[in-house]
C-alpha cells in the first residue's frame, strides 16, 4: 500500500513531473531540428561522399580529369552515356555511370 503524501510532497512530486515533461519536450524539439538539418541535400551528400563535399568544384573537375586519364574506359563510358538518345534511357545510363564511378572512387580510396 502506498502511504498518502502530504501537500508539500505532492506539490514537489508534481513539479518533478512537470520538469521532466518540459525536458522531454525540449529534447524532442532539439531532435526534430537535428533531423531536419540531417535531411538537407548537402548533409545527405556529405554523408555519402564526405571527401567530395569538402572540396571546391575545381577540385572535382581535376579529380574527374585524372580519373578519365587513369581509366579511359570510364571516360569512354561517360561520353557514351551523354550521347545517348531518349530521356528515360539516358537517365538509366547516367545512374549506372554514377554508380560505376562511385565504386571506382571507393576502390581507389582503399
Helices and strands as residue ranges (DSSP letters): H 7-38, H 41-48, H 50-53, H 57-70, H 72-83, H 87-109
